[in-house]
Amino acid sequence: MWGYALDPATIHPWVVVWIFVLYYVCFFAGFNMVPKKGAWWVLGGVGTLNLALLAIVWPRYSKVGTYAEFHEGTAANLMDSPFNMVLNIAFVVTILGTAALFFWARRTK
């Protein structure tokens, strides 16, 4: 989503390491927060904020290319890219898999 915001040549390698570390910190914090009372409101708010940010950065998010290609205006549109088919298949598989796991988990209770 933020791939075209900064020139990759100006980013220190430790920033990339911290991004991966903080990703897992947030991941585990989220799983530990779910059993808490009121956590669903927080998760719903974060999800809504994520959708709002996606809407704001959609022009950047919908492009496929390098930093230079994006800023030159030559980056390919995601919807015209062959990668779009992979994303669509992954989305459908994820939704169906999540629904199947949800119903399977509810059945075993």
Buried (B, 14 or more C-beta within 10 A) or exposed (E): EEBBEEEEEEEEEEEEEEEEEEEEEEEEEEEEEEEEEEEEEEEEEEEEEEEEEEEEBEEBBBBBBEBEBBEEEEBBEBEEBEEBEEEEEEEEEEEEEEEEEEEEEEEEE
